[in-house]
Amino acid sequence: MVLRGLAAAVAAVLLLAGCVPTSQEEASAPPSAETRFAIPYTDDPAEVTAHTLDFYPPTPATPEPAPLIVWTGGNGWLEDTGGGTGSSVAALFGPHGYAVAGVNIRSSAEATFPGQVEDLRAAIHFLRANADRYRIDPERIGVAGDSSGGWTALMVALTTPQGGSPSQQVSAALALYAPIDFPAMDRDLPANCRPDRPRDRVSWCQQDASSSTSRMLGCALPVCPPALLESATPSLFVDEDDPPVMLVHGALDELVPWQQSTALFDAITAAKGRAELILVPRGSHGQAAQWVAGGPLVAGATLTRSRGGTVTGPAPVTFDGDVLVDFFDRTLR
């Protein structure tokens, strides 16, 4: 899957994961518009794979510094990955003038919450500090992800680390079929907790200790401290100053219920923020690649927008990759 006194809890958990690498080779390297793989984004040598990112420049290269989309893909926080799917994201956005960074973050076996959020923040910090090196615009950075990666992206976009400032924040966020409120998931998908469901490895029932959510949080969901659950719930942090958020979810999702995205959309609306919600009636979990291709699978998709507490829609939308590109065109250009 693709899961895992508030102020004090948040201040404790959302510290940056590490320092920007400052090797002589990196510092003296000339600006580059080349694709590069396995770039370390912290000085920590322990998690070589987890703390690396792949960088994809715009195709073709742009004369001016490019806006950047920082992507981490979903895997239920079960692997030290997330950046591998960045190549597909770059194939979509690169021809439109965007650079893309596919970021690997630590699995729940290597770090529990807030480790994954710290990792993505550290990668963004590294990229912003090395903006000249990679010919990116440090003021035009968006964050995106699907499933568990979408949750991580939203946590980065909607929360601020201790001592943080607006200059450290991203300018837009995209999350596809992301979990938002972990305790509510079993309520909306009770079939996942039936006795006949296998639970010996990774349970789809989030309250089980073997679920990917419980593993990421470091405690079985029913016995997790309330402050910990609150600090891992992005909808509790929304306000009108947050960057614009686009949420995409399939109504047939059997792993992360579509109500997760609608609940966050409603919370942003109540806070008078900016949000867009696309619901795909025939959509299931993990289908982003098929959705951006358009066609029958996304037939009947609707788009609802919210700004300043005013909601427009839902209205029919011809959903494909251009819709996602358009979102970033409007928020990062």
Beta strands, then each sheet from edge to edge (+ up, - down):
strand 1: 36-40
strand 2: 52-56
strand 3: 66-72
strand 4: 99-103
strand 5: 136-146
strand 6: 172-176
strand 7: 245-250
strand 8: 274-280
strand 9: 302-307
strand 10: 310-316
sheet 1: 1+ 2- 4+ 3+ 5+ 6+ 7+ 8+ 9- 10+
end
